[in-house]
Amino acid sequence: DASFIRIEPVGIDLSPADMTKLGFKKAHKETQPSHTVVNDVSISPEDIMAGTSQTVRRIWRKNEKAGIKYEVSYDPKDIKDFINMIHNVSDRTGMIPYSDKYFKITADSLFPDKDAGLLFAVLDKKRIAAILFYNTGQTMYYAHAASYSEYRKTSPATSLALYSLIFAHEEGCKEYDFCGVAPEGADKSHRWSGFTSFKLAFGGERRNTVGTWELPIKKGTYRLYRLLLKIAS
């Protein structure tokens, strides 16, 4: 009984013209970013590390000396540690994360089959940074990340991101998708400028997708839906 179907083609060579010919309409906004950075993790860990910036490698060595270790968890209960960190980031930056319920459902649904999981940076037995990742077997996705403000000078998020690339390689993935950056050539004032620079420092290549599209099923209802969106905006 759907009024429309929303899709985001990934890994398929389709142009906007192709989507239009298939009867799809461009969505009023992107659900997931259509610009991203993808790393080849089929290469050796040494080559993965060599492809990162000098700053990333320096932080990795510094954090090794500081005693930072890394953990992998597929235990849904551990999502609470990630949620605590993401709230800390929200308090610091004003960003609005997904709801706690969203993260808990993600963990309960996907962690048991290892379709998703958590990576932690640990210092003195305390988890100080985390990445929530998805894994299709072919591609690992850097879906969400957080760290405690008090450890920012240590830069655990940087060394954890490098560890996640190596982990993806060890899991047999071919690619690692950093899940969203600002468009190429975007001004430094772009709200994603900071984490775009962060993600590009790991040596991946930019990729663009065709974005979010909708296929009307009940055309009258769909036209009304788009009209109401236009009025609301």
Salt bridges, closest charged atoms under 4 A:
ASP1 OD1 - LYS218 NZ 2.58
GLU30 OE2 - LYS26 NZ 2.72
GLU71 OE1 - ARG127 NE 3.07
ASP78 OD1 - ARG127 NH1 3.25
ASP81 OD2 - ARG127 NH1 2.67
ASP100 OD1 - HIS87 NE2 2.78
GLU150 OE2 - LYS126 NZ 3.58
GLU175 OE2 - ARG207 NH2 2.49
GLU205 OE2 - ARG207 NE 2.96
GLU214 OE2 - ARG6 NH2 2.72
GLU214 OE1 - ARG226 NH1 3.43
